Every structure is written in C-alpha cells, then in structure tokens.
Amino acid sequence: MLIIGHRGARGLEPENTLRALRRGMVCADLVEVDVRLTKDGIPVAIHDATVDRTTDGTGPVKGYTIEDFTRLDAGEGETIPTLLEVLDLVQGEKGLVVEIKESGTEAIVVSVIMDRMPERLFLVSFHPESVAMAKRLLPGAQAGLIYSGEIVDPVGLARSVQAEIILPRRDRVSRELVERAHNTGLLVVPWLLNTADDIDEAIRIGVDGFASDDPCAARRYLQSEAATSPAQAK
C-alpha cells in the first residue's frame, strides 16, 4: 500500500517546505506538494492562495515575485521552495505528487518537471480540466482526480479526463467505489488518513494507498498490522 507524505510531513514540520519533504521521505513512497505560480510565473510549493497562514507575510501568492518569496519565513527558518528545488530534492530518491492548484498553469508546471522527472510522478488536481491537460502535456506521468464533494460518477469523470487515479476525501471512499474503480483500472488513494481506525478501514476496503500528515507513523502502523495479521495487511 502506497503511503504519500501530505505536504511532505505536515503533521511534523512546516508544510510544503524542504524540511517537511525530507521528513516525509524517510517513510513515504511519495511526497506531495501543492503548486501555485508567483507574480513572475515561477511554480512554488504553497497550498493557499495567500501567504498569510503559512508564512510571516501577508497577501496573495500572485502578488509576490520569486525574489520576494526568499524573504518569507515559512516556519523553522524555512522558505517556500520552488518546484525546481523540490524536484532536485526528490530526484532519484522518492516519488512526487504535484497538486496543480490553479487551472491554466499546467504548461508551466510541466515544463519545469520535464527535465527532472522523479522516479514516480502523480500530477493531480481538483480541476478535471487540469488533470486532462497535465496528462496531454506529460503522458508519462500518472494523472489523478482529487475530490471532496459528492460526485455522481467519480470513476466515469476520472476516466473521461484520462486519469489513472482517484483521490477521494476519506469519507467519500467505500468498498463499492474501490471495486468500481479497480474494474476500470483506476487506483484509489484517499486522503487524509491519520488514525489507526482510518487506516484499518482503508485496508478493509482495499484501497491502493493513502495520504497522511505523518507518513512514518502510518508506516509503523502498517508494519505492525502486517506482523500481527499478515492476511489482512495484504
């Protein structure tokens, strides 16, 4: 079962920083970052549309140049990394999940990734049109559709945009959904699973992996389950 370090290791370190990614890479199969563009069109790893929550700055991400970003403190003395810095960190070490936060930025994001492809790459988004565009631009990557709200046919929607993965919020996943997805060749990777109960349920219904804020805790739990109940953990 794949473990994805959500925003690196959001539960342990300042999210979307190189420090968080290093921490997540200790135990995760892939680490995840959110990507937005600066004022001068540089992809950077930040979740929100503003810098207020995660740095000592204020205002929209689009209001800052990349030079401005180097002056912001993202916690523990960390700065907001560029996507290029993230790729350099994971290169040859771990897989990477890149969440495209803004429609229309796919070409720029992909252009940065192409020269530094990680060993495994998921390009994912809440925006179906971004998933479709990312897959067209970089067919060698696995594309994924994220969703949190109710969708009548998430499997059909994912297939229509050439996705290979669906990433439902944990309360949107069920055994029926997993079976339908698997029957069409889709992987199911829910988020966020941070408790033993959540992971147990994921194992029970047969998902292919999950995102966690503490990937090492998740890894330890999976290993303990495998040791005590090998049949269940397979």
Secondary structure, DSSP 8 states (H G I E B T S, - for coil): -EEEETTTTTTTS-TTSHHHHHHHHTT-SEEEEEEEE-TTS-EEE-SSSBSTTTSS--SBGGG--HHHHTT---STT----BHHHHHHHHTTT-EEEEEE-STT-HHHHHHHHGGG--SSEEEEES-HHHHHHHHHH-TTSEEEEEE-S--S-HHHHHHHTT-SEEEEBGGG--HHHHHHHHHTT-EE--B---SHHHHHHHHHHT-SEEEES-HHHHHHHHHHHHHH-HHHH-
